Amino acid sequence: MASQRRNLMQSHQSWTDDLPLCQMCGVGTAPNTVYGPDGKGTQSHPNEDGHFRFRGEDGLFLYGVFNGYEGSRVSNYVSQCLTAELLLGQLNSSHSDADIHRILTQAFDVVEKSYFETIDDALAEKANLQAQLPEGVPFHQLSPQNQKLSERVQELEQEVSGGAAAVVALILNNKLHVANVGTNRALLCKSTSDGQNQVIQIGRPHTVDNEEELQRLTALGLDAGRLRQSGLIGGQSCTRRIGDYRVKFNYTDMELLSTAKSKPIIAEPEIQGSQSLDGVTGFLLLMSEGLIKALESAHGPEQANQDMVAMVAAELAQQGSLEAVAKAVVERVRRVHHDVFSSGRQRAPLCSRHEDMTLLIRTLNYTLPDGTLTPTQGGRIYPVSVPYSNSQSTSKTSVTLSLVMPSQGTLTNGTNTASTLEEGTPTPGQSPTATLQSSNTQTQSSSSSSGDGGSLFRQRGSQAAQPDETGRVPPYVDFTHFYRLWGMDHGDATQGGLGPP
């Protein structure tokens, strides 16, 4: 049976290769990195993330980002096989929202059960070999034959270990459904009826910091205080995960989980939906935990959503393809994370390493600009209301930043806030409102200081500026307003290498 499952997995891989990819989607990735004292990074293990982005029939779209740990076996298996449980006619436009949620939940359950079947033989062999080894004897004291048995046990353990978190987005009948297991994240940026654009975190991560998840675990007989104090369960922060047989089947042997009445770590997804996409302009982001944690380590968890949206908005205003946008944003996060480590600032110790990073961007009624245009040559502004807190899916506390979207119009003063957010981090104790201002406030600030360079972008003609006598091209970006926001003296900034040439 297990061999049949392995063959089935391979057929799924071949079958998914033939599925049509969604062209309204782009993916960017970066490998895990550990920084040395000299600031150079090295990859500590092979990539463990996975993703898919498929277009089915009957107006069906399916996207997913998978964050593996202790190997890529589970994330690869889920990314290959979940499509077979959702895109072989199981879903069609006649299904209700309740039907869709039921099918999604069943798909996760079937995929995890089939994964465990693929490792049955390895688990049986491992148990048989362990029974032949003497208990409590160090490896170097074992006989040569038993050392070989012990090495084989370790190989099998590595083969069957690990698990994965998953966030899956399904669009059917122009409605969005998001299924989440673990600590990946989904953000939806959309225009509201009053002309504003809100960024909404869909769902919450499954950790002991999630009160609903903590209540679920305490209802099974676990101690809430010990769970909070530990933070990690089986070496991972997520309280829902796919795979990880050691925690799923041996939880009664784990002191932290031994009092549970039933299996505490589950693969059942929380499903949010259905979000109508009729008339929506914006984008959907699916992010792996490694990407989120890297940005949170560099800038703090309170700003991660705001910073991510700002980076995506800046790249959407300039790049000619979604693949280029996603790759550029991931590179920005990687660079920001590395720069914080190299700076020696307060957060530097938090940025000594990052895990694999994956970003999937799906646009909604969005047209990319001409990639040859500069940010000053086109674009119109959508104010984006972003919650301060990312601990809940919605929040009344928000700030507004400028989201640049392509248009035939001309940018006005102060409209490229989003393009500059990723370059700076507020000084300790500074409120996010110092950099994320409302569009009205930003416009007023620009117009009131127009006499002294308040406009962030100087106007320039369609012809390229000519070099001066030194061979330099005059800058078209005026950082005066930026310096004022940061409380920097223009002369000091110039001496530090930040001012115009």
Secondary structure by P-SEA (a helix, b strand, c coil): caaaaaaaaaaaaaaaaaccccccbbbbbbcbbbbccccbbbbcccccccbbbbbbccbbbbbbbbbbcccaaaaaaaaaccccccccccccccccaaaaaaaaaaaaaaaaaaaaaaaaaaaaaaaaaaaacccccccccccaaaaaaaaaaaaaaaaacccccbbbbbbcccbbbbbbccccbbbbbbbccccbbbbbbcccccccccaaaaaaaaaacccaaaaaaaccccccccccccccccccccccccccccccccccccccccccccccccccccbbbbbcaaaaaaaaaacccccaaaaaaaaaaaaaaccccaaaaaaaaaaaaaaaaaaaaaaccccccccccccbbbbbbbbcccccccccccccccbbbbbbbbbccccccccccbbbbbbbbbccccccccccccccccccccccccccccccccaaaaaaaaaaacccccccccccccccccccccccccccccaaaaaaaacccaaaaaaaccccc
